[in-house]
Amino acid sequence: MSLTALASPAATASAADDDVEVLNVSFSGSFSNGNAYTAATGETMGGQLSRRTGAESLDVESGLVVSGGQEGAGFSPTDLPVGTTTLDRALVLETEFTPKGSQQDFATLLGVGGGLYVRYQNGQLRYGYDVNLNGTWSARTGNTAVPADGTPHLLSVAYLPGGDGASMVAYLDGEQLPVLEESPGRAALTAGRVNLLGVGNDVHPAALTRGFKGSVRKVRLAAVSGEFTPSMFAYQKVGPILRTQLQVSFSGELDAGTYRAGLGEVDKGQLTVTGGEIPKPGTLRLTGPDSGLAWTASGFTPLGRRVTAETVLAPDTLSTGTPLLDLAGAVRLDRVSSDTVRVTAGTDTADLRLPPPVTQSEVSFHHLAVVSDLDANGAGTVTLSAGGQRVGEPLHVSGTTAEHPGVSFLTGASGTVYGAAVTTGGGPDDLLLGRLPCVAPTIDLDDRIALETGECAASVLSKASALRPSARQVSWQEAERTAFLHFGVNTFTDREWGHGDEDPDVFAPSDLDTDQWARTLRDNGFRYAILTVKHHDGFVLYPSRYTDHDVASSAWEDGTGDVLRSFTDSAHRYGLRVGVYLSPADWNQYRKGVFANGSAKSERTVPTLVEGDDRAGQDIPTFTFQASDYGAYFLNQLYEVLTEYGQIDEVWFDGAGGGIPDADKERYDFDAYYTLIRALAPNATIAVSGPDVRWVGNENGLARENEWSTVPVSPTGNGGQMIVSGGTGTAIGTDEALVGAAAAGARELVWWPSEVDVSIRPGWFYHSTQGPKSVQHLRDIYNSSVGRNSVLLLNIPPDRRGRLPEADVTRLAEWNAALRRDMPEDLALGATARAHGAEVPAVTDGDNRTSEVIGTDDAVTVELGSTRTVDRLVLNEDIADGGQQVRAMTVEARTADGTFETVATSGTVGYQRILPLPSPVTTDGLRIRFTSARGPVHLASVAVYGQASEPVTPRSVYHLDCGAPRAGTGTADRPLNSLGQLRGINLPPSARILVRAGTTCRGSLELWGYGTDSDPAVLGRWGQGAAPALLGSGNPQAGERLEKQGWVIEGVRLAGRAG
């Protein structure tokens, strides 16, 4: 569509009487007074318009030219009250703009008040506003594809407060974008801002570096005084707005005949159902002859330009003579024979033959829609469609009048109805019920499941229920605690972000001791450790063939040092899984003209051998990728790391750009990066700019109160994925969020668990002036991360010696001791648990990979054996087999008279929920009810704790008897009874695991501990008899790894599954 066809011939004039134009400039004036803009003849400027930095320029053809960063313009109206803390004034915003080059994330085209924006985000153009309701922030947003680069575009936006909320209408190049329907809360106004309107940048004081790159030909701001109509847009002519008045698919419930809308449904009036019931979500059954649906809404006029009523119904509901649709008595649709319906409006009628019913997912149905397009005298046309296709010719209506204010459906009918809708405005293809009937499909369990446009709530949620993690995601989440080790040139320059121009000699650790790192981390419960092998500065902690900005170019160790080698060797020695942080952003390569140099992708062979390459002539795996210059550089370094340092268990890609100018020009070849990792380290998780693990959205150590691992995403275009609605929102995986994201265009639902990153010190790198967080702060972080279905990624930065600071080592030990006191012996371990009339031992066996299926109509009762004081519970879903299902639950304690009373409630569980009770309770039994769930709950564990009054010394000897009837604590009289229990225990140094002679244990052998040459850890036999056997895939190899970690294995047979 051409801009000529869209542009208004009188763009400088007010578009309608009901709006007050405050700003309308085409940048034909000049910055004649420093940075202040002087308007040209014919321009409207009711206030001060200024450029931000002085680097912005004016071009005769392009208008305001901006280059991102801090550049842009700000406008402060002289007299336009908009509100105090929220934007309470209806506004129209318009601009003609031309983007130039790739935009940084959050590059803002228009910003109002600090809370309303149109910006580039996660590879899309996002419009919307941020809301603060009672201290809780959320975002109301819509997305569309990024406008074409180098081409002029027209954008028109209307922000419309109403009731206690607001709605938002947007058009891009003549096409309507999805309407942000009215919902509670209005756009926040930020204190401390200088301008109301930002052009090519934001106005929020903390967001003034989010500059747009390109040009702004013109911009307009108008205040709306009356009812908004699209004619108020001056820059482009647009069609009528589609407004949904009613859209139901019967996922809600009936309350004495009044229908209460369910998830994803809209009812702006009142829908009454007579003679009907909802036997299951998505289906309404009418019983006739007095049955039917009637909808009314205050202020709604059933007659007018383009009023559409829709219904989806089963063929058996189409009995002869049934009034199918009735718009105010002025327009009716009746069934007159087996395949014929009659449209009546006033004295005009038409009989139309219906096509056969459609069959979808083994359900047959008709989708009927009556479109009434009448003027004030009731004259115009009425059109019938079936299955989205017009039936016959439109009925020309000479005149008709309304007899009542509502819309009725299927009066007196008997049969099944799947949906009903009423809309006003819109175009000929704007029907809402095309994806009904709402049938939950049969879905294969997977870690990602595709969504379809217009998918109903029941279908979306059934897909969410079917999501399951990959094996690598399960193993990663079971680790619970991961250490981050920020170490590099920044450690020695006292910076957080370097700039790639550092002298390599500045890197000079005086006493590097990676054994101390690994030993300290394992002693304090960490199972993974991630080293910053390359931060944004580009300095590499191993001798790379592809750069001179690395340890080999420093004087440290005479250029022979290799921090990565030392780290991986130590980690493997002490039983830590290895993670490598490789920043995609690279200042050094930017300075060398490689990063963000605009090079096109071309075929690259990885590894790319260099002169004197020691790999020449060797039989090594090679790969071919389409990559940019920097993409090839990065892939070659990935190859080095993944092939020369033993097993790598996690690859961590930062999302920050490092402050590099034009960093957004480098379109990271994530699809190639992921392919290489999957080929060389298939069991490694890829985080957080990766498909396996996502960033939680803050760096404060806090997961959401209800953290879901099932989230909606769309592709970013370079192999990555983004959460639809944004990854920093307060609710990204809830039912409402999933259904809303599906409606907003999400392409997939994926299992994408969160990682909570936070530093033990204020900075990420070591600074001598900083110290560690308090024990209480760290306890709170643990409960708000690991205790909320997330993995804690705690940064402990090595100092300039190359050691973890003594203060941090001490604090870690204090924190770990506090956690042992908080959760000493599990009071429910091996206890009797009952559900659905039977014992369910899997719930108390200490193994999170065994489980019992529990429904919302059932409860689990755990008998504690005697009266105990309890102050917290830990619950786990078996995510591998059952996914994440729990929405809400209650915990009840048995009282002295044998009754139960509620002592706590909670939301979702997922892998793990740590639930501190509001106050300690004394009881001999607990009962857990799952009051809401997406599907059957696979309950893996209920653990019960009472805080210890004294320090708790970790057990150093564990007895294991896989023939024992119940799980125990590991003593000889209460032995462990499965390898699964062992997997969950963090063993102290030089622990002893004694397996009962003659027993056979099945499953994978995972021991989280280490020994030393002088004091080895022991896996041995206990009692008299044949050597015990541990049978499981990979167990012989596990034994070999344990021996390298200081274990002695004697008198125990390790074998694969076949034995």
NUSENU-621899 format. One record per residue (C-alpha): x, y, z. Coordinates in steps of 0.001 Angstrom, whole numbers, padded with zeros to 6 digits, always signed. Example, Ala and Ser with C-alpha at 12.3 -4.5 7.8 and 13.67 -1.06 7.14 Angstrom:
2
+012300-004500+007800
+013670-001060+007140
end
This chain:
1059
+000000+000000+000000
+001496+003356-001042
+002018+006213+001344
+000308+008529-001128
-002890+006551-000781
-002722+006689+002999
-001652+010246+003700
-004230+012863+004631
-004324+015859+002262
-004684+018146+005291
-002275+016617+007740
-001635+019853+009588
-005274+020370+010456
-007214+018797+013265
-008759+015582+011994
-012022+015948+013905
-013875+018398+016090
-013489+016199+019170
-009694+016243+019303
-007364+019086+020227
-004133+019118+018279
-001150+019987+020465
+001720+019093+018149
+001888+018516+014412
+005264+019164+012819
+006957+017869+009704
+010378+019124+010828
+010424+021785+008166
+011621+024333+010717
+015014+024530+012369
+016977+024185+015593
+017783+027858+015584
+018005+028288+019344
+020478+025696+020447
+018526+022462+020793
+015078+024088+020782
+013019+023594+017637
+011459+026548+015840
+008299+025599+014002
+007765+026396+010336
+004711+028004+008821
+001665+025730+009020
+003104+023555+011826
+001385+023238+015208
+003553+023260+018328
+001773+024004+021598
+004824+023725+023820
+008570+023148+023722
+010123+020648+021291
+013857+020068+021726
+016478+017676+020525
+018321+015706+023185
+022057+015754+022426
+022648+018260+019663
+023786+015493+017330
+020291+015124+015848
+019944+016816+012472
+017244+017973+010065
+017067+016772+006480
+014868+018377+003876
+013519+015028+002656
+013780+012838+005765
+012925+015234+008598
+014518+014568+012000
+017518+012246+011617
+018557+010270+014703
+021230+007620+015237
+020101+005785+018358
+021689+005842+021787
+020774+009045+023616
+019573+010861+020509
+015966+011856+019988
+013596+014732+020675
+011328+015573+023577
+008114+017571+023688
+006576+019290+026708
+003125+020787+026064
+002359+024162+027562
-001151+023237+028702
-002215+019629+028500
-003245+018061+031825
-002863+014294+031494
-002961+013039+035083
-000736+012824+038145
+000437+009232+038514
-001457+007656+035614
-002184+008800+032082
-005847+009743+032319
-006205+011725+029086
-007211+010145+025796
-004492+010834+023234
-003821+010314+019556
-000180+009822+018508
+000958+009671+014908
+004236+009628+013071
+005763+009013+009680
+009139+007349+010140
+011847+005496+008260
+013974+002946+010165
+017625+002649+009218
+019546-000519+010024
+018894-002923+012833
+017492-001422+016012
+018700-002057+019539
+016325-003880+021851
+013894-001332+023378
+014691+001248+020690
+011762+003614+021202
+009927+005270+018362
+007401+007075+020575
+007195+007312+024343
+004614+009078+026510
+004924+009796+030207
+007452+007025+030841
+004810+004308+030753
+003401+004271+027205
+005534+003317+024246
+005970+002090+020712
+009350+000389+020502
+011428-002344+018994
+011607-005285+021367
+012637-008919+020928
+012625-008666+017150
+009155-007119+016867
+007505-003718+017030
+005752-003535+020394
+003084-001036+021418
+001501-000759+024817
+001844+000622+028302
+003014-000314+031781
+000570-000437+034678
+001181-000207+038414
-001769-001696+040305
-001306-001588+044052
+002441-001876+043757
+002385-004669+041165
+003740-003826+037733
+002419-005392+034554
+002471-004595+030854
-000399-004380+028365
+001219-004898+025001
+000670-005938+021430
+003209-006897+018799
+003595-006757+015063
+006344-007495+012598
+009204-005025+012401
+008536-002506+009602
+010749-002814+006548
+014091-001055+006769
+014706+001990+004593
+011025+002441+003761
+008697+005195+005057
+005923+003977+007357
+002859+005536+008950
+001883+004733+012521
-001271+005951+014262
-002044+005134+017886
-004968+006028+020139
-004721+005623+023916
-008237+005578+025382
-008860+005592+029138
-012240+004237+030218
-013723+002917+033432
-010832+001988+035702
-008560+001032+032833
-007650+001876+029266
-007585+000448+025772
-005263+001067+022861
-005847+001117+019113
-003011+001107+016593
-002650+001132+012821
+000525+000597+010841
+000513+001475+007135
-003264+001282+006937
-003564-002083+008664
-005156-002369+012073
-003007-004028+014714
-004586-006141+017482
-006593-003917+019819
-005489-003819+023448
-008906-004265+025024
-009819-002332+028125
-008465-003897+031310
-007855-002577+034830
-005099-000030+035246
-003819+002868+033176
-000426+003808+031805
+001911+004930+034548
+003323+008454+034581
+006935+008494+035749
+008162+011105+038191
+011303+013006+037288
+010780+012989+033539
+011549+016149+031576
+009133+015648+028670
+005687+014205+028122
+006395+012923+024610
+009575+011332+023352
+010210+011204+019609
+012797+008627+018595
+013528+007892+022263
+011837+007348+025606
+011148+009940+028307
+011551+007637+031329
+014613+008897+033260
+016060+005374+033323
+015488+004774+029596
+017081+007735+027846
+019568+005600+025905
+016895+003714+023965
+017269+005736+020818
+015678+004803+017490
+017862+004835+014393
+016507+006396+011240
+014389+009450+010558
+011064+010922+011645
+009401+012848+008847
+006539+014162+010979
+004899+013661+014337
+001507+014542+015785
-000028+014616+019264
-003707+015356+019855
-005933+015154+022934
-009303+013440+022458
-012239+015165+024143
-015229+013160+022915
-015730+009615+021702
-012811+008371+019663
-013317+007481+016013
-010660+006510+013467
-011416+009729+011578
-009346+011440+014271
-006240+010002+012648
-004798+012597+010273
-001844+010791+008756
-003638+007762+007344
-007124+006723+006431
-008154+003602+008302
-011165+001323+008422
-013585+000930+011307
-012261-000589+014519
-013373-004071+015392
-014801-004029+018910
-015660-007264+020607
-018828-007038+022666
-019342-010745+023304
-017096-013706+022607
-017748-016916+024514
-016838-020530+023922
-018399-021755+027180
-015221-022218+029149
-016888-020269+031974
-019782-021324+034189
-023501-020804+034690
-024699-019120+037859
-028484-019410+038132
-028836-018794+034414
-026292-015966+034245
-023182-016867+032289
-019859-015968+033919
-017202-015533+031250
-014210-017821+031435
-010587-017538+030466
-010019-015643+027217
-013692-014762+026845
-015271-011317+026534
-018696-010235+027797
-019273-006489+027982
-022903-006980+028849
-024843-009837+030371
-025415-013208+028750
-028334-015208+030107
-028824-018898+029350
-032225-020516+029754
-032692-024280+029745
-029017-025079+029318
-026062-026698+031010
-022295-026883+030439
-021426-030588+030639
-017766-029853+029891
-015749-026739+029047
-016357-025651+025466
-019856-027095+025189
-023312-025722+026029
-026224-028161+025881
-029692-026664+025286
-032719-028744+026196
-035628-026704+024629
-038424-025690+024180
-037853-022739+026520
-034119-022709+026087
-031895-020098+024467
-029317-017372+024953
-030056-013690+025406
-027411-010962+025539
-027866-007317+026459
-025399-004518+027183
-025834-000981+028383
-025252+001504+025587
-025016-001164+022898
-027023-000487+019742
-027772-003686+017830
-028463-001732+014654
-025722+000265+012971
-022818+000008+010637
-021477-003512+010661
-022938-005353+013626
-022087-009054+013507
-023653-011888+015470
-022053-015353+015295
-022746-018796+016649
-021170-022212+016278
-023563-025111+016775
-023974-028798+016131
-026174-029896+013198
-028760-031390+015577
-029424-027907+016959
-030781-026735+013592
-034351-027937+014062
-036963-026532+011687
-038490-023241+012793
-035800-022451+015340
-034856-018746+015569
-031100-019063+015184
-030108-015397+015585
-032138-012306+016471
-030650-008802+016458
-033054-006591+018416
-036010-008050+016567
-034936-006089+013513
-032830-008793+011873
-033552-012494+012248
-032145-015777+011016
-034521-018774+011124
-034290-022372+010019
-037092-023159+007538
-036115-026614+006249
-033402-029244+006525
-030899-027195+004498
-032471-023737+004206
-032480-020685+006446
-034366-017410+006133
-032948-013936+006725
-035598-011377+007687
-035197-007631+008183
-038390-005603+008339
-040486-006653+005335
-037495-007947+003393
-036640-011656+003404
-034308-014061+001644
-034132-017852+001804
-030604-019180+001588
-029304-022728+001303
-026699-023731+003885
-023601-025707+002940
-023069-029082+004677
-021650-028976+008196
-017900-028915+008698
-016158-031748+010523
-013085-030962+012568
-011417-033161+015204
-014298-035607+014675
-016847-032911+015607
-019435-031716+013055
-020715-028142+013259
-022023-025050+011497
-020383-021638+011970
-023043-019045+011143
-022619-015273+011103
-025111-012539+010328
-023565-009194+009391
-025983-006276+009671
-024798-003079+007965
-027638-000598+008335
-027948+003181+008520
-029883+005197+011073
-033141+004469+009205
-032572+000718+009275
-031739+000568+005568
-028717-001216+004164
-027647-004827+003777
-027641-008038+005794
-025170-010772+004861
-025038-014408+005964
-021841-016441+006101
-021306-020107+006939
-017875-021489+007721
-016402-018075+006974
-017800-018004+003423
-020658-015796+002228
-023911-017634+001544
-025842-016258-001447
-026201-012541-002066
-026623-009885+000622
-030217-009018+001536
-030979-005400+000644
-033073-003916+003410
-035402-000997+002754
-035950-000323+006422
-036364-002027+009780
-036675-001040+013426
-035437-002477+016688
-038001-004088+018992
-035650-004710+021956
-032028-003797+022827
-030407-007220+022797
-029237-010168+020727
-030683-013637+021184
-029414-016984+019981
-031196-020305+019399
-034468-019552+021144
-036305-022810+021855
-033537-024949+020428
-032389-028366+021574
-028826-029458+020966
-025202-028447+021342
-023742-024934+021041
-020009-024252+020929
-019855-020468+020880
-021545-017088+020481
-020181-013668+019581
-021248-010100+018894
-018926-007501+017363
-019190-004014+015945
-017042-002512+013218
-014220-004375+011585
-013926-005695+008072
-015458-008505+006039
-013079-011131+007414
-013398-010160+011077
-015125-013219+012504
-014176-014438+015959
-015335-018022+016210
-013466-019624+013329
-011420-021868+015637
-014438-023369+017375
-015596-025891+018451
-013113-025700+021267
-011839-029254+021231
-008773-030093+023279
-006668-032065+020778
-004754-035245+021452
-001197-034037+021878
+002125-035834+021982
+004152-034934+025060
+007066-032682+024124
+009162-029732+025304
+007660-027465+022626
+004206-027543+021010
+002966-025339+018160
+000028-022955+018556
-002515-022066+015907
-004072-018669+015228
-007267-018116+017198
-006817-021218+019346
-009348-021414+022163
-008434-021420+025846
-009129-025110+026464
-006879-026106+023572
-004073-023768+024654
-004163-025051+028219
-004299-028685+027156
-001100-028065+025207
+000494-026401+028226
-000451-029434+030274
+001262-031691+027715
+004624-029913+027898
+007473-031929+029372
+011117-030979+029928
+013964-032559+028016
+016300-034867+029914
+018978-032159+029977
+016485-029682+031479
+015491-032148+034210
+019106-032806+035136
+019859-029063+035145
+016908-028247+037408
+017732-031005+039875
+021062-029272+040546
+019136-026399+042200
+022285-024340+042894
+024750-023107+040262
+027746-020874+040926
+028725-017991+038664
+032414-017047+038557
+033022-013600+037062
+036772-013405+036512
+038781-011581+033862
+040439-008279+033050
+037640-006414+034838
+038846-008020+038065
+042095-006061+037686
+040748-002811+036192
+038023-002484+038852
+035336-002268+036161
+032096-004088+035524
+032245-003692+031746
+035550-003454+029903
+036059-001932+026473
+038378-004346+024719
+041386-002017+024756
+042959-003463+027900
+046625-004404+027914
+046565-008206+028341
+049324-007836+030936
+046784-006297+033312
+045490-009840+033837
+047863-011055+036544
+046401-013353+039214
+049049-013857+041875
+047826-017151+043293
+045260-018779+041019
+043612-021663+042887
+040725-023173+040995
+040815-026185+043333
+039781-023761+046073
+036900-022575+043887
+035635-026079+043167
+036149-027395+046696
+034361-024437+048267
+031434-024693+045886
+030930-028436+046301
+031215-028164+050089
+028345-025686+050011
+025873-027546+047828
+026636-026220+044342
+026489-028763+041537
+027303-026538+038534
+029821-023737+038154
+029922-021307+035220
+033106-019370+034396
+033117-016144+032360
+035478-017455+029694
+034884-014302+027607
+033064-011225+028877
+031938-008228+026810
+035506-006875+026688
+036493-009880+024547
+039404-011017+026724
+039592-014813+026628
+040664-016925+029631
+042291-019623+027507
+044885-019482+024703
+042718-019091+021622
+043936-019491+018042
+041660-016663+016904
+042574-013639+019038
+045527-011946+020696
+043281-010546+023427
+043704-013565+025678
+045802-015078+028451
+048445-016247+025971
+049181-012607+025157
+049708-011697+028800
+052808-011970+030940
+050945-014166+033420
+052572-017604+033530
+054847-016374+030711
+051905-016665+028343
+051388-020362+029045
+048535-020017+031514
+045050-021370+030848
+042380-020452+033387
+039734-022491+031589
+041932-025607+031675
+042607-025177+035362
+038928-024525+036086
+037591-027520+034150
+040193-029855+035612
+039295-028731+039139
+035576-028920+038512
+035812-032453+037154
+038084-033427+040029
+035583-032257+042655
+032457-033454+040878
+031157-030104+039639
+029401-029840+036309
+031065-027313+034035
+029448-024261+032524
+031083-021735+030208
+029952-018127+029786
+030756-016721+026365
+029497-013206+025744
+028197-012772+022206
+029097-009076+022517
+032819-008410+022016
+034424-004966+022346
+037839-006141+021185
+036507-007599+017973
+034464-004432+017470
+037641-002392+017701
+039270-004723+015185
+036438-004267+012702
+035064-007781+012992
+032104-007397+015341
+029148-005512+013811
+031022-004810+010572
+027928-005397+008449
+029366-008442+006698
+026913-010670+004915
+026539-014286+005903
+028549-016650+003767
+029619-020283+003949
+032182-020896+006702
+033954-024094+007706
+034320-024666+011447
+036918-025091+012696
+038712-022670+010412
+042331-023836+010601
+044922-021136+011035
+048625-021062+010161
+050503-023642+012239
+047251-025096+013571
+048042-028182+015659
+044800-029786+014449
+045911-029929+010829
+045825-033473+009486
+043786-034787+012422
+040490-036572+012035
+038238-034012+013730
+034565-033180+013201
+033977-030247+010857
+030873-028182+010162
+029680-025785+007512
+027584-022758+008476
+026262-019606+006903
+027770-016957+009166
+028984-013362+009306
+032637-012501+009957
+032031-012305+013683
+029732-015333+013580
+032635-017380+012195
+034965-016026+014903
+032509-016905+017644
+031783-020368+016235
+035486-021158+016108
+035890-020204+019750
+032855-022290+020693
+034479-025196+018884
+037708-024767+020856
+035899-024684+024181
+033608-027623+023417
+036294-029937+022041
+039377-029326+024174
+038235-029093+027798
+036351-032269+028543
+032641-032489+029216
+030811-029150+029101
+027389-029187+030757
+026100-025655+030195
+026769-022865+027705
+025646-019439+028903
+024984-016623+026424
+024457-013160+027887
+021769-010941+026407
+023527-007659+027215
+025242-005697+024448
+028109-004509+026623
+027520-000891+025705
+029120-001365+022299
+028105+001274+019741
+026120-000324+016939
+026076-003656+018784
+022663-004313+017293
+024214-004457+013817
+025662-007841+014670
+022803-010272+014144
+024069-013151+016226
+024016-016475+014404
+022210-018195+017265
+020821-020935+015068
+024388-021891+014081
+025624-021582+017677
+022897-023914+018905
+023521-026429+016136
+027220-026600+016984
+026539-027032+020707
+024003-029791+020127
+026511-031606+017911
+029519-031320+020228
+027848-031247+023669
+024403-032778+023191
+023658-032948+026918
+024630-029327+027645
+021909-026839+028460
+021978-023533+026589
+021159-020479+028699
+019879-017737+028914
+019834-016494+025356
+019161-020103+024527
+016328-022601+024167
+016829-024580+027398
+016985-022021+030196
+015559-018503+030422
+016475-015483+032482
+013967-014880+035249
+013795-011186+034395
+015664-009521+037281
+019049-009681+039005
+017722-009492+042558
+017512-013211+043276
+013709-013334+043028
+011561-015698+041033
+007892-014899+040627
+005538-015983+043362
+004120-018405+040781
+006928-019310+038399
+005792-021437+035487
+008168-023354+033231
+005519-023456+030490
+005663-020190+028558
+004492-018763+025187
+007139-017782+022645
+007667-016601+019109
+010865-016874+017063
+013218-013889+016896
+014358-014588+013348
+017949-015648+014080
+017316-018952+015810
+016331-017492+019150
+012960-017229+020832
+011207-014586+022897
+008426-014708+025431
+005291-013128+024023
+004368-010242+026374
+007985-009994+027545
+010189-011943+029898
+010134-009424+032732
+006374-009426+033362
+004911-010491+036672
+002936-013378+035173
+004303-015035+032044
+003101-018613+032327
-000295-018340+033997
-003434-019481+032217
-004366-015879+031457
-000894-015128+030110
-000852-018205+027862
-004303-017577+026393
-003565-013872+025950
-000236-014604+024280
-001865-017106+021938
-004360-014434+020913
-001483-011962+020471
+000307-014255+018031
+002544-016549+020072
+003802-019358+017842
+004654-022048+020388
+004350-023129+023959
+007685-024319+025306
+009178-025762+028457
+011593-022972+029379
+012467-022964+033090
+013879-019920+034810
+017319-019258+036205
+017642-016614+038924
+020975-014806+038719
+022268-012640+041558
+025691-011792+042973
+026834-012425+046522
+028324-008915+046332
+026884-005725+044822
+029059-006109+041711
+029502-009030+039354
+033308-008721+039356
+035442-008475+042484
+035893-005025+044026
+037876-004692+047228
+035446-002118+048622
+032496-004542+048534
+031461-007389+050805
+029034-010332+050726
+025321-010292+051441
+024062-011303+054873
+023106-014868+055713
+019465-013844+056064
+019521-012183+052653
+020970-015326+051104
+018361-017500+052862
+015623-015289+051441
+017166-015565+047982
+017271-019361+048233
+013620-019607+049243
+012609-017152+046514
+014515-018966+043760
+015077-022655+044407
+011863-022572+046427
+009922-021172+043469
+010572-023633+040678
+013862-022052+039588
+017594-022664+039707
+019691-020214+041717
+022718-018857+039851
+024782-017204+042602
+027840-015227+041544
+030947-015531+043759
+033698-013523+042018
+037332-014541+042510
+039651-011772+043678
+042913-010513+042144
+044819-013423+043613
+042592-015798+041684
+040942-017130+044835
+037448-016824+046282
+037673-014150+048990
+037795-015500+052541
+034801-013393+053536
+032732-014979+050772
+033925-018497+051613
+032936-017953+055224
+029568-016509+054242
+028810-019475+051970
+029527-021880+054824
+027318-019863+057183
+024536-019806+054621
+024762-023539+053960
+024683-024217+057705
+021580-022029+058008
+019847-024010+055249
+020650-027271+057089
+019027-025832+060200
+015990-024670+058212
+015573-028089+056621
+017195-030761+058800
+015713-034277+058820
+012652-034742+056598
+009908-035694+059069
+007850-037281+056277
+010624-039472+054824
+009318-043037+054667
+006098-042019+056437
+002753-043520+055494
+001006-041443+052848
-002495-042161+051546
-004565-040992+048618
-007621-042366+046809
-008044-045013+049498
-004569-046552+049212
-001003-046039+050361
+001141-043962+048018
+004756-044587+049105
+006239-042685+046138
+005199-039426+047796
+007527-039932+050782
+010355-042022+049293
+012823-039136+048848
+013102-039676+045086
+011828-036835+042900
+011627-039098+039846
+008962-041368+041313
+005450-040084+041777
+001772-040714+042377
-000981-039243+040206
-003320-037060+042261
-006502-035384+041013
-008145-032185+042222
-010959-034290+043704
-008504-036114+045941
-006119-035345+048802
-002841-036730+050086
-002581-037390+053805
+000878-037807+055362
+001069-039504+058772
+003990-038212+060837
+003790-041069+063363
+003840-038782+066387
+003171-035165+067202
+005820-032931+065589
+006336-029200+065246
+006379-028222+061585
+007264-024856+060020
+007787-025609+056317
+006982-028071+053561
+008780-028816+050326
+006689-030221+047470
+007845-031505+044101
+006023-032416+040942
+007560-035160+038829
+008171-032822+035923
+009772-035496+033712
+006657-037667+033699
+003920-035210+034601
+005015-031705+033655
+003851-028713+035697
+000159-028881+036538
-000610-027382+039964
-002254-023960+039955
-003287-023815+043604
-003176-025963+046722
-003956-025953+050419
-002123-027548+053337
-004177-028755+056298
-002943-029960+059688
-004713-032474+061910
-005827-030959+065213
-006095-032657+068589
-009717-033626+067946
-008849-035370+064675
-010209-032716+062334
-008120-030838+059800
-007691-027091+059536
-005994-025069+056799
-002544-023818+057772
-001234-022600+054387
-002168-022031+050775
+000055-021772+047746
+000105-021462+044004
+002022-023491+041480
+004615-026128+042393
+006592-027299+039361
+009934-028910+040110
+009903-027569+043645
+007963-025352+046004
+009377-024448+049417
+006396-023417+051494
+007180-021791+054846
+004114-021900+057072
+002830-018565+058406
+003511-019924+061893
+004733-023296+063211
+002077-025952+063822
+002156-028989+066071
+000470-031987+064493
+000742-035685+063752
-000646-035493+060231
-000856-033210+057212
-003225-033191+054259
-002506-031579+050898
-005249-030722+048434
-004618-029503+044905
-007567-027194+044465
-006782-026313+040847
-004589-027991+038229
-004225-028059+034455
-004076-031825+034424
-003343-034818+036624
-000689-033922+039183
+002281-036296+039327
+003231-035654+042935
+006838-036698+043485
+007480-035624+047032
+006087-034096+050184
+008882-033263+052623
+008138-031842+056060
+010536-029865+058258
+010801-028225+061614
+013698-025843+062130
+016515-027223+064271
+017482-025316+067385
+021156-026303+067096
+023621-026538+064201
+023111-029648+062073
+026207-031667+061183
+025879-033339+057781
+025838-037126+057849
+029072-038652+056549
+028011-042329+056415
+024919-043553+054549
+023582-047090+054457
+021684-048215+051370
+019373-051241+051187
+017217-051313+048072
+015210-054158+049590
+014093-052045+052561
+010299-051539+052566
+010466-047815+053289
+012859-044975+052621
+014990-044015+055600
+017533-041455+056661
+020594-043599+055928
+021332-045189+059286
+021821-048937+059540
+018354-049360+061051
+016713-046834+058665
+018678-047185+055441
+018091-045398+052179
+016187-047673+049830
+016905-046313+046343
+019597-044756+044195
+017110-041931+043654
+017492-040926+047290
+021263-040766+046869
+020886-038537+043821
+019207-035884+045965
+021891-035747+048698
+024836-033350+048732
+027496-035454+050416
+030238-034022+052625
+033887-034621+051668
+035118-038205+052096
+031632-039625+052659
+031021-043377+052908
+028141-045046+051054
+027610-048623+052250
+025364-050868+050177
+023794-053880+051849
+025275-057154+050687
+023035-059181+048423
+020817-056279+047394
+020196-055150+043812
+019555-051445+043147
+018249-050303+039797
+018711-046845+038367
+021404-044346+037512
+024271-043888+039936
+024792-040200+040786
+026897-039382+043843
+027438-035697+044608
+030622-035769+046662
+034373-036184+046458
+037309-037649+048346
+040999-036930+048637
+044131-039034+048266
+044605-039070+052035
+040911-039480+052867
+039014-041026+049957
+035257-041257+049686
+034068-044873+049724
+031338-046768+047904
+031453-050106+049653
+029585-053111+050971
+027666-053450+054226
+026923-056827+055866
+027606-060400+054820
+026714-061977+051504
+027123-061494+047785
+028410-058257+046370
+025526-055796+045930
+024734-054802+042344
+023912-051314+041069
+022280-051836+037682
+021623-048877+035416
+022535-047408+032085
+025899-045671+032349
+026729-046939+035841
+030139-048423+034892
+031102-045072+033361
+029789-043289+036463
+032124-045452+038527
+035084-044377+036430
+034208-040708+036943
+033840-041243+040691
+037288-042780+040921
+038694-039600+039357
+036856-037636+042054
+038623-039456+044877
+036202-042364+045385
+037238-045901+046190
+034734-048499+044989
+035127-051849+046716
+032832-054849+047016
+030085-053287+044838
+029276-054363+041292
+028381-051656+038781
+026690-052814+035613
+024465-051596+032797
+020764-052370+032678
+021347-055899+031442
+023510-056588+034470
end
